[in-house]
């Protein structure tokens, strides 16, 4: 098992939001318990530095369950898979190409747009000088181009005028030291769609609709709303026509981008009720009772252990087919 434990980075002096995507001890314990219950022998490796040491020492494993997010750069999620491929060790979840592409939301949306999948109009701001060139009509939505868990997303992310656009872009550029994605703001329902499997065998276990309560930051599925969701967010399974269309769009995105084994796609509907691709997470959070994907699967009647089992079986089928 490879992972980045949040507590380890906090001890090293990194901040709460900076480490938001890293894992809680409960996540590692839950995955390990599920794997052992399924009859697998497990061994905890940890972060890429520990993996590197053990690979140099000549250790090998039949299969690595990889959820390591990495710390720096657009290729941070791809580092562990790339290293495992160099040593010819199979692993669960997506490959380096997919993980590098999907971390960069702008590049991902260009591919999604080329696939003919609906996604909001957008532009990318890489420097303060480019802010004035943004020509999209208001309202807009701004977020860092390569963060997850709602990092950098607040109520101020919805932008209604050029003054706010400049203020928010400058703050995000300075805080996250990366480009800012600017999108047309969509006013409709918000969905997160779970995906299990690879290619034609991939399927949607359920579509979750995100409802913000009166205690939540308004109109946005923000970092604060995600991290402290109890009382702020109500998660409800949705199965009406719009939700089914969201599931179909999510599955087309998953297959088109080449994602594997399990993850999540976020969508939001436009004023006409058409769900649009917002972003994809091929390394979705797996903390029980906290992360969207396990919550979604539980509500859909797929217990945590079954979810983990289906992900591992998907990886094992891929490996057998490739060998």
C-alpha positions, 0 to 999 in steps of 0.5 A, a space after each residue: 500500500 502506497 499513500 501520503 499520510 497527512 499527519 507525517 506532513 503536518 509534523 514536518 511543518 506543512 499546513 492544514 490546507 496544504 495537506 488536505 488531499 493527504 490521507 487520515 490514518 483511518 483511511 489506511 486502516 480501513 483499506 487494509 482491513 478490507 483487503 485482509 478481509 478479502 483474503 489478501 496479505 498486506 504491507 504498508 509502504 507509505 510515501 514515495 521516499 519509502 517506496 524508493 528505498 524499498 525498491 532499491 533494496 530489491 523488494 517486490 510485490 504482486 500488486 500495489 494499492 496506490 493512493 499516493 497524491 504526491 506533493 509538488 508539480 503537475 506530475 505529483 500523482 503520477 510519481 508513484 505509478 511511474 516508479 512502479 512501472 520502471 520496476 515492472 510492478 503492477 498497481 491499482 488505479 490510473 497510469 502516469 499519463 492519466 494522472 498527470 493530465 487529469 490533475 491539470 484541469 485546463 488540459 483535461 477540459 481541452 481533451 473533454 471538449 475535443 471528445 464532444 463532452 459538455 464542459 463550461 467555457 473556460 480560459 486559463 490565467 497564468 500571470 497577472 498580466 493575463 487577467 485583463 484578457 479574460 473575455 468570458 461573460 459574468 458570472 464566472 468561477 475561479 479555482 487553482 488549476 491543479 488542486 483537489 478537495 476544494 482547495 482554493 475554492 470559497 464563496 468568493 470563487 463565484 465572480 460577478 465583476 471585473 474587480 472581483 476577477 482581478 482580486 481573486 485571480 491575484 490571490 490564487 496566483 500568489 497563494 498556490 503558485 500555479 495557473 488559475 482556471 476561469 470557467 463560466 458559472 453554471 447555476 444548476 444542480 451539482 452531482 458527483 458520480 462514482 465510477 468503478 472499473 476500466 474501459 467497457 467494464 466501467 460502470 456507475 454505482 450511483 449518482 450523488 447530488 450535493 445539497 448545500 444547507 443554510 450553514 454551508 458557504 453559498 453556491 460552491 462545493 468549497 474546501 470548507 464545505 468538503 472538509 467539515 461537511 456534517 451540517 453543511 452538506 446533504 448527500 442524496 442519491 439521484 436517479 431522475 433523468 438529469 441524474 442519469 444523463 450526468 452518469 452517462 456523461 461521467 462514464 463517457 469522460 472516464 472512458 475517454 480519458 482512459 481512467 482505471 479501476 475506480 474514481 469520481 467525476 464532478 458535474 454541474 448542470 447549466 441553465 437548460 438542465 444539461 450536466 457539464 463535466 467539471 473535473 475528474 478524480 482518478 485517485 478519489 478519497 477513500 475515507 469511510 463516512 467522509 469521502 464522497 466515493 465511499 459515501 456514494 457507494 454505501 448509499 447505493 448499496 455497495 458496502 466499503 469492502 465490496 467497493 475495494 474488492 471491485 477496484 482490486 478485481 478491475 486491476 487484476 483483470 487488466 494485469 492478466 489481459 496485458 500479460 
